[in-house]
Every structure is written in C-alpha cells, then in structure tokens.
C-alpha cells in the first residue's frame, strides 16, 4: 500500500498536467527543514559515519558521497515522513519525523531537489531501487 501511494505521488508529480507553478518548492523546503542538519550544500555533518557516544549517528550527506541514493523513493518518503524506524525497526535517530509537518508531495519535492545534485550514475541506480 505504501509503495502504491509513493508511486502515485511520484507519477503525479512528473505528469505534464501537473503545472510547475503548483509544485512545492523543494529547494526552499529543504532549506527550511533539512539544511540545518544535512547542510545547505547537502554535505551532511562532519564524521557522519562514526557513531556518537549514544550509538546514534550524525546527519549523513545527501550528495553522491552519502547513501541516500541507495534507497528507493518509497523508503526515503517513509524515513522522512515516519522516521528511520519505519524501515529499520528499533533503529534510533535524532532525525525528527516530518509526517505532521510536510505532505507527501512536499517530501517528494525535497527528494527532487536532492536528486538534482546526483551524478547520472547515482540517479539511475536509485530509480531502479
């Protein structure tokens, strides 16, 4: 059901009938909701792969140097909307849940902004997930 929902949102956002003017601004949404941790330049926090004393990790980069492109749109939508525990039960993260703050369309717009910076190879890989 979640996969179908993500596919419908993604398909709707890419149809020519969905006018550009009605798209949420992924750049502004990223800046307002994500950049404080993941960086305005998508570089994430320094030393993001090393665990903190509590076992949690710093915010990873969203550029090609990170692992965001390893996840499907469905997984990324669920992580942002419902938290990392939605795809990795029991995993604790400092990342807030955005399900009550952002709509699915806004989340997909943020993902669109993030993907713009990926090289073609990473975009193709992620599309096949």
N, C-alpha and C positions, 0 to 999 in steps of 0.2 A: 504494500500500500504506500509506504514512504517512497519507494523507488518510483512508483507511478506518479505520485504527487510532484517529486523533483523533476521528473521527465516532462510533465505537463507544464510546470513553471518555466523550465528551460526552453521548451518548444515555443511557448507563448512569447517569451522574451526575444526569440530570434525570428519571429514571423515578420514579414514586411508590413503587415497590417498594424503591428504594434508600433505606433509612431515614436520616433526618437524623443520627442518632447515629453512623452508620458513615462519614459524610463526613469527610475530613480537614479540619482547621480552617484554612481559607485565611488568616484573619487572623493567626493565630499563625505559620503557615508563612511568610507574607510578612514579618512582623516579624523572624523568626529568620534568613531567608535573603536578603531583598531590601532591607529598610528602611535598612540601613547605607549603601547607595549611592543608592537611589532615594527615600529619605526616608520616614519613618513617615506623613507626610501626602501621599505619592505625588507630591510636587513636584519630585523629581529634584535634581540638583546645579545650583548657580548657573552661568549662562553655558554651559549644556549644548550649545548649538548651535555654539559656537566650538571649533575643533579645538585640541587640546593640541599642544605642540611636536613630539611624535612622530606627529602626524596622527590619533591616536585621539580619541574624544570622551568627555566626561563622561557620567555616567548620566542618561538623559532622564527626564522626569516620566512617570508612568503615569496622571495625571488627564487631563482633556479638553484641557489645554494642550499635551500631548505628541503623539506619533504612534502610541502603542501601539494605539489603536483603529483605525488604518489597516490593521492586519494581521489576517489570519484566525486562528482558533484553532489551525489546523494550523501556520501559520507561527510563532505565539507559542510553541506547545509545542516545536517544533523548535529555536527560538532558545534557550529556557531549557534544554532537555534536551541539545542537541548543540552549541550555540554559534552565534553570528551567521554564521559561515562556512557553516552548513548551508543558509542561504537566500541568502547573498551570498558566494559563493566568493572567497577572497582577502582578505575584509574582516577586519581585526584589531581586537579589542576587549579591554578589560580585564575584561569580564564573565566570571566563571567559568562553566564548564559544570556543570550540575546533574544530568546523566543518571545518575550513580552515587550521587547523594545523595538525589534526590527521585523518587518514582514518577510515572508519567503522571497518576494520579488526584490526587496531591498538587499537581502543577503545575496541573492544571485547577482545583483548589480555590483556588490562588493567583490564577489568572486570574478566577475568580468573585468573589473579594474585590476585585480591582482594578476590575472592571466595575461593581460596586455604586456606585462614585462617579461614573460617567459619566452625563451627561445622556441623556435618551431618544434624542435625535438621533444621538449617537455610538454608543450601543448598537445601534440599528437598522442604522446604516451597517456596523458591524463584523460583525453577524450575516449580512449579505448578502455578505460577502467570501468 
